[in-house]
């Protein structure tokens, strides 16, 4: 018997016209593996596997989503009310990723499945444009990158973000993007066009600069230095971009010397602001992280149990200490002060003639799909919220 589940009525029946990777010229989907229906896909979605090296071992579930602009729950502390998440699951494979729990809603595991089985909402651009033209839509701020990265590697193939950004630009709808992906630079011209008509807030995520830690804990991401180069390029274009320094990893990236080195490089990239967020370990993430910690740093397991206990969060005193240190370092390195050639003083966004307004943090909330998203503020405040 086929039961009706979360993915019902999301099936993509038409084969994609393009089965070629236009950047590499390789066949992505051998004939015998195209449009494969796995047991999971009794409820919809076409599963595709890639044979190119960068996607080997990955499965992509292409779905026709019913909606793409998601209201976040009223109980959340997030400083926004609406999100767009064109993907679920992430090839970045960050062992600490707060969004892992959301994969369990799809009856996939929060560990290896989250890293290798990605849901792609292939009609996201069309749904965004439809929402922007809806008579009921009030033009509120929309946050992206709040569940999984909208510029993860799969975006290079599916190219959903240009259509989403174009729809937001044409509606002069304010939005923000948080990413660990350098692919955002592909869309820099489009982002600049959007910034001429609405508020555009950009942030890259760089929690630390240690290469050994990066390779171990964020194996699918671009190197921290490359992300900071992307931050610099955005600011040079006049697109104000800050850095979410997240996560600060207790006992592995939180020494005074490590924090100073990281903030110094963030400043050198011309970041308009920096905001730290300490590692948090919600269910689904906690188990996967402790598995990694036990394998890579078994001597720290006891210290983590002492620090986190049964909580998802480090003690407030520890969070406050890290926030204070980063604040002092940001002042020391001059983050936020204009630098020649980096366009910090440019304000691309004119006053908007419409009545559309952004929500204040007190009015805002978070995304039910993400459960615990990294906070990104409306572009007008140029700040991030530390949980």
N, C-alpha and C positions, 0 to 999 in steps of 0.2 A: 504494500500500500504506500502511495506517495503522500506524505504529509505536507501541509502548507506551512512553510517556514519563512524566515526573515527575508529571503531572497526571491520569493515568489514574484512572478510577473516582471522580472528584471532581465529576461533573456534577450540576448542580441542574436537575432536569427540570420542577419545578412553577413556574409563573409566580407571582411575588409577588402577594399579594392587593392590596397598596396600591401604586398607581402615581401617587399624589399626594404632593407635598411638603406635609406638614401644616402646616409653618411658613410657607410662602409661598403655598399654594393653587394652585401651578402644576403642569401636567402635566410629569412628568419624562421620560417615555418615550413619544414619539409611537407610534401603533399600528404604523407600518411599521418601527420600529426596536427593538421589544421583543424580547428573547430572541434577539438576533442571534448566530449562530454564525460567528465569524471563522476563518480558516484555522488559527490557533494552537489553536483550541478543538476540533480533531480529538481532543485528549486529554481533553476534559472542559470544565467551566465554561461558564456562560452569560455572554456579554459584554453589558453595558448601557452606553449612552451617555446623558448627561444634557443637557438643553437649557436648564436654568436657568443664569444667568450665572456663578454661583460654581463651576459644574462643567463649563463649556463646554470642549471639547477633551479631556475626561477619558474614559477607558474603565474600567469596573469589571468584573472577572472574578469572578463569584459562584461559589464552590466549596463543596462539602460536604467538609470536611476529615476525614481519618481520625482525627486526634488533634490536641490543642491544647496540652496541657501537655508541653513539650519538655525533655528532659534535655540539659544542656550538656556539651560534651566535657571529659573529665578533664584534658586538657592545658591548658585555659584557666586564666587567672589571675583570672577573675571571682569575686566573693564570693557567689555563689549557684549552685545546681545546676539550677534549673528556671525556665522562662520561659513566658509566654503571649504570643503575637503574633497578634492577630486580623486584621491587615492585612499586606500586603507591597506595597512601593511607597508613595510618600508625596507628597501634594500640597503639602507645605511647601516642596519644591523647594530645599532647602538645598544649595548647590553643593559643600559639604564633607562631605556625609552619609556616614558610615562604612558604612552599610548598602547602599550602591549595588551592591556586588559581589554581594549575594544575588539581585539580579534576573537576573544572568547564569545562575543555576541554572535559571531558568524559560525560558531561551533568549530573554530580552528584554535590550535594551541597558541599560547602567548610567547612561546620560545622560538623554535626553528620555523614554525609556520608563519609567524609574523615577519621573519626575515626573508622568506622565500615564496610566500603566496600573497600576491598583491591584488587587491580589488581595484579595478579601473572603471570609473564612471565615465564612459566614453561620450555621453551626451551632456557632460557638464557645461560646455560653452553655450549650447542651445538653451539649457535650462536657466543658466544665469541671465541670458538676454531676455528670456521670457519673464523671469521674475522682475527684472529692472523695468519692464514696460507694463507690469501689472498695476492696475489702478489702486490696489491695496498697499503697495510697497511705498514706504515713507522715506526711502533714501538714507537709511541709517548706515553707520560704519560697519564694514564687513572685514573680519580678520581671517587670514589664510596662513597655513602652516601651523595651526593650533592643535592638530591631531597628529598627522604625519606630514613629512616634508612634501610640499607641492612641487619642489624642484629636485626630487630624488631622481635617480638615473633613468627610471622609466619615462619621465617627462620628455627626455630627448627623443623617444620613439613616438609617444602618443600626442605630444604637443597640445595639451589641453589649456595651458596657461595663457597663450596669446589670445585665444578666443574669449576666455574668462575676463582677462584684463581689458580687452577691447569692448566687451559689453559693459563693464563698469565705467570705462572712460566715456563711452557714448552717452551713458546716463549721468555723467558727472557725479558718480557715487563714490564716497570716500572709502578707502580700504587700506589695509596694512598687510605686510608679508614678513614672516619669520622663516629663515631658511639656513640650512647647513650646506646648501648646494650652490656651486658656482655657476650653474646653468642659468641663474637669474640674469646674468650678463647678456645672454642671448636676447632678452626682452628689454634691454636698457632703453632703446629708442621708444618703444611702446610705453614704458613706464614714464619716460620724460614727457611724452604727449599727454598721458593721464594727469601728470602733476601740473600741467598747464590749466586744467579745468577743475581739479578736485584735490583733496588732501590725500597724499600718498605717504604712508609710513613704512619705512624699510628697516629691517634689523637682520643681521647675520648672527648665528649662534656659534660662539667660540668660548668654551669653558676653560681651556688650558692650552698650552703650546708644547707640552712635552711630547715628542714624537713617539717614544716607546709606549706611553700611555694611550696616545691616539690610536696607534695600530692595534692595540689590544682591546680597547673599549669602544671604539668607533670605526670598525674595520671597513665599512662601506662608504665612508664619507671622504670628501676631498680633505687634504691636509689642512690643519689650522692656518698655516701661512697663506694658502691659496684662498681660503675664505676671507682672510683679512685683505688680500689683494682685491677681492671682489668688493668689499666694503669701501676700499680706497677708490676704486673705479667708479662706483656709484656716487660717491661724494664729489669726485672730480667732475662728474657730469652735472652736479648741482642737485642731485637727489639725496636728500638728507638721510643718512644711514647710520644707525647705531649698532651696538653689540650687546646681545644678551650673553653674559658671561655664565653660561650654564651648560652642564652643571659644574659647580665647584665640588670636587670629589674628596670627601674627608680622608685624610691621611695619605692621599696620593697626589693631590694638586693644591693643597691648602696652606702650605708653608709660606711664611712671609716672602721668602725669595721667589717662590713659584708665582705667587700672586703679583709681585712687583714685575716680574718678567712678562707675565701675560698682559697686565694693564699697560706696561710700556709699549708692547707691540700693538696693542689695540689703539693707543694714542697715536703711534707712528702711522697707522692706517688712516688717520683722520676721522675716526668715529665721532659722531656728534654727541654721543652719550654712551655710558656703559652701566649695566645693571646686573649684579650677580644673583644667581639663584642656586641654592645649595641642593645637592642631590636629594631627591625624595623617592621613596620606594613603596609604591602602592601595590596591592595584591596583583599578581600577574607579572609585575616587574620585579618585585622583591625576590621571588623564587628564582627567576632567571639570573638576576644580579648576584645573589648569594652563591649560585652554582658557579658563576664565573669567578667570584672572589675566592671561593674555596679552592679552585683549580690554579689560579694565578697568584693569589696572595693569602694563603691559608693562615698566615700569622696575624692577619687583620680581622678574621671572622669574629673573634671574641670582642674586639674593640668596637666593631660595628653593632654587635648585639647590645653592647653597653650603651652606645650612642643612640641607637634607634629604638631599642626595646621592642615594644609591640606597636610602635607608631610608624606611620609612613614618613614622618618628618623628623629631622634632627631637632634637638631642643632649640627653643627660641633664643636662648642665650648664645648658642653657637652660631645661629643664623645672623644674629645682631652683630656678633664679633666680625664675621666675614664681611657683612655689609659695611661696617665701619671702616675696616681695613681697605676695602676697595674704594670707598668714598675718598679716603685720604690719598690713596694712590692716584685716583683720577685727578684730584686737584694738583698733586705733585707733578704729574705728567701733562697737565694742561688739556685734558679731554673736555671738549665743548668750546674751547677758545678758538676763534677763527685762525686758520693757517693759510698762508698765501698759496693760491692755486687749487685749493680744495673745495671752493664753492660753498663754504659753510654759511657765509653771509647772504647767500642768494635765497630768495623766497619765490619759488616758481609758482606757488598757488595764489591766484588772486582771490579777492573776496567773492564768495559765491552768491549769485543773485537769487538763488532759490531759498525756500523756507526749510529745506532739508537740514537737519541738525544731527550732531553726534551725541551719543549718550555719555553722561558723566560716569566715572567709575562707580559712584554710589547707585546709579541706575542699572549697572551692567551685571552680566552673569556669564556662565561658561557653557561649553558644548556637551550635550549628553553623550555624543558618540566618543568624545575624547576622554571623558571621565575626569581627567586632570591635566588640561592643556597648559603648555608654557604660556605665561601671560604676555600679551602684546597690547600696547595701548593704542588708542586712536592717534593718528598721525599728528593731530593738532597739539597734543601734549608732549610729544617727543620723549615720553618716559615709558618705562616698563614697571610692572608691579611685582614686587618681591613677595612671594607667599610666605 
